[in-house]
């Protein structure tokens, strides 16, 4: 991996957006995006993508941090392309120098393909979480944080207590499968736990979340006014990404809402 500076640099030029072009829901900013495969200890191959930051010439730079993302419930439409995770991969390598690893858990399909195995309600998915962490370690991706959304928060709490991670960020945790024993174990684990809870969540709202997560001495529960479980809308997505960056890279400024370098749209990216 390149030993150049750890933050990418925007550029301008012909056929690129004007200075200060707004970052929209479909904006895809520069990064090196590679299809990857994860191999689990129980013999399955999982499909995914790794997005890493690049400099103004397109050369790789060392990421400032790494997000290992865990998607919502696949039996209810969750997958590696669930919109918050997809937008993290589209924006954060360029805006914050953060690498983003996304993958489909066992039996889950997306445009990238279908991962081997069958959905196991969060049990054998422990092998999936471990495979992702091991991949990031093997490829020397630094400062690894788990980012789980809904079902993905259950996987993080139950299976993410690995010495190879720096902490975890939970988006809309339902606390259906995760138990008090998991919370107690995370408290003992001692790594940071950041919990973003929508004010209007369908499953767990801020007041109850603060009570439940009080078992984790180092947990920080953040209620987000007006937000819902699915974080629909650009303002909700921006709040999530800002909170992720603020915790993974303390002292980092809020993410810009405009971009002066090269960019594509989602329709171009997937055409």
N, C-alpha and C positions, 0 to 999 in steps of 0.2 A: 504494500500500500504506500502511496506517496507520502513523503515527509514534509510536504509544503504546508503553508499556513492552514489553520483549521477552519477558516470561514470562507465561503465562496464569495466571489465578487461579481455583481451585476455588470452587464455590458449593454451598449446600445449600438444601433446600426440600422442599415436598410432592412425593410420588411419586419421590423420589430415594433412592439408597442411604443407609443409616445411616452416621454418621461412622465411618470406619475400615473400611468394607466391603472385603473382600479382592479384589484384582485377580486374576481367574481367566483361564484360557486364552481364554474367549469374551468377555471384557470389552472394550467399545469406549468409549474415553474421548472427551471433546469435542474437536472440531477442525472446520475447514472442509474438507470433502472434495469435490473437484471432478473430474469426468471431464475428461481432457485428451487431446489428440492431438499426436504428434510427427511431424515431416515430415523424412524423410531426404534427403540430397543425391542419392541415386539414385532418388528418386521414389516412395517408399513412405510410407504413413501407419501409424503405430504407435499403439495405444490404451494408455491408462494412467490413473493417478489421482495427484493432488497433494493431500496432507493438510497443512494449515497450522495453526499454533496460533491460538487465539482467547482473548479475555479473558472476564471474568465475564459480560459483556453479549452475548457472541457475536461481537464485532467482531474483525477481524483484528489481530494484532500482528506486529511484525517478528520473524522466526525468529532464534534464536540461532545456528543452523547449518542446513545442508541435507544430507540424504542422498539420493544418486542410486543407486537399488538396481538390481542386475543379478542376475537370477534363475538358478536351476539349469537343467540341461540339459532343453530342452523335449521332446526325444525320449524322455526318461525321466520325464516328469511335471512338470518344472519350469515355472513361470510366475510372473506377478507376484503371485499369491496364495499362493505357497509360504509355509508358516506363519510362519517367522521374520520375513520381510519384511512380511507382513500384520500381524503383531503389533507390529512397529515402527511401522507407520502407525496402528495403533489406539491406541498408548500414548504414543509419544515427543512428539507435539505438545503433549499436556497435561502430561506429567511432566517434560519438559525443554525445552519451547519449540522443538523441532526440527521442521523441515518434512521430509516424506518423499515422495519422488517414486518411484512404481513404474510399470513399463510392461512390456508383452509385447514381446519381441524379434520380429523378422520371422518370420511364419508361426506364431506362438504364439497359442493361444486360452485364454481364461478367461471367467468370468462377465461381465467388462467387454466382451468381444468378441475378435475375431481381428485381429491386426496383419497388414498387407499384406506381400507378399513370401514367400520360402521360406527355411527353415532352411538356413544355409550353413556349419555346423560351425565358426563363429567367425570366418569370413573377412569376408564382407560385413556381418556384424554390427558391423564398425567404424563403419559409417554410423549404426547405431542408437545406439551409445554417444555419438557426436558429437552426434547430434540431441538426446539427453537433456541433455547438458552445455550445448548452445546454448540450449535451452528455459530451463534454470535461469538462465543468464546474462541472457537477454532479459527474464525476469521478475524480475530483480534479487534472486534468492534468494541469501542470503549464505553465505560459508564452506562451500563445496560439497565434500563428501567422497563418493567412490565407495564403495559397500558391495556387494561381489560374494560370491556363495555358489556354491561348486562350479564349474560351467561359467561362472558370472558372474565368478569370480576370474580365469579365463583371459581373459575380455573386458577386465577391468580392467587386467591386466598388459600385454596386447598392444596395447590401443587407448585406454587411459585416461590416457596421459601428455600431459595438456593443461594449459596454464598457467592455465586457469580453475578448476582444482580445488586443494584444499588438501592432499589426501592420499587414501589408500585403505585400506580395511579388508577383509581377505579372510577368509571363513569356509569352512573345509574345502577348501583348495586342493588339487586332485588333481595339478596340474602335468603334465597329459597333453599339452595343446596348447601351453601356454606353454613357451617354450624358455629356455635359458641366455642367449641373446641378449636376450630380453625382460627377464630379471632384470638383466642388465648395463645395459640401457637405462634401467631404472627407477632403478638406482643412480646413474647419471649425471643423471637427471631431478632427483633430490635431494629429492623430496617424501616425507613420512612414509609408511611402509608397515607396517600392523599386521596380523599373521597369527595368526588363532585356529585352532588345530589340535586336534581331538579326540584324546584318548588312544587311543580305540578306532576311529579312522577306518578306512574300508575301503580307502583309497587311499594316503594319506600321513600318517604318524604323527609325533609331535613330534621325535624324535631325527633322523629323516631330513629333516624340514622344516628344522631348524636348519642341517643341512649344506647343503641346497639353497639356502636363502635367505641363506646367508653371503655370497653374491655381491652382495647388496644391503646396502651399508654401513649404511644407516639403517633396515633392517628390524628390527622387534621381533616375535619369534616367541613366542607364548604357548600353552603346552600346557594343555589343559583336562581335568582328571582325570575319568574316568567318562563323558565325552561321546562320542557317535558322530557319524558324518558328517551325519546328518539332524537333529541337535540336538533329539531327541524328549524331551518332558517339560518341565514348567514351570521346573524348576531350571536346565536347560540354556538355555532361552530367556532367562531372567532374567540368566544369566551373560553371554550374548552382548550383550544390550541394555545391561547395566551397562558392559561393556568398550567398546562403541561410544560411549556417552555420556562415559565417562572420557577417551577419546582425542580426541573431537571438541570437548568442552567441559572442558578440564583444570581440575581443582579442584571439579567438580560432585560432589555427594554421590551415593552409591548410590541407585538409584531406589527409591521407596517400594513396598511390596507391598500397600498399602491406598489407598483413594481416598474422599474425603469429599464429592465433588461429583457432578454428574449423570453418568450413564453408561447405556449400553444393553448388551445382549448380542448376540453375533453372530447369533443366530437372529432377533432383532428387526431388526437392521441389514440383513439380507438377505431378509427376508420380503416 
